[in-house]
Amino acid sequence: MTRIGDTPSAWDERTQLTTFLDYARDTARAKCEGVSAENARTAPLPGSPLMTLSGVVNHLRWVEYYWFQVVFLGEEDKGPWTEEDPDREMRIAVDFPLTQLLDEYAEQSARYRELVARNDLDTRAERTIRDGLHVDLRWILHHLVEETARHNGHLDILRELADGTTGS
């Protein structure tokens, strides 16, 4: 896999934000490169039965869906979660090959890259967040950089526990 760097091609705010989000996305994919199907589905932490490589990747995919399509665009929430099973995207991930989840995440990322390019960073989301605020696209991008980077730490640990692979 050829990875992008974290140095933006320009120093405007949009380029910096999108470069960091793409870098974090690429890092997540790199941390899963070459992992076996069995290891992708294994939850090595006794206190976290949903914490699998597949589960984290699927979570990242659905988190972006939620923030871009549901919150920003105001579309109906068709995510896999339910009130009874709010972490369902992590639970069902083990039913799919990790390569499929990674491909879907990459395809979705490309669509969201286009969405971000078409909208001003000051554009307010159609829906409010928990505290009733209408965040803007800039806030959503910052949030997704933070969320993806945080979960990359989880992927790091899971991969090392799965097969000893470190780095990426």
Disulfide bonds with the S-S distance in Angstrom:
none
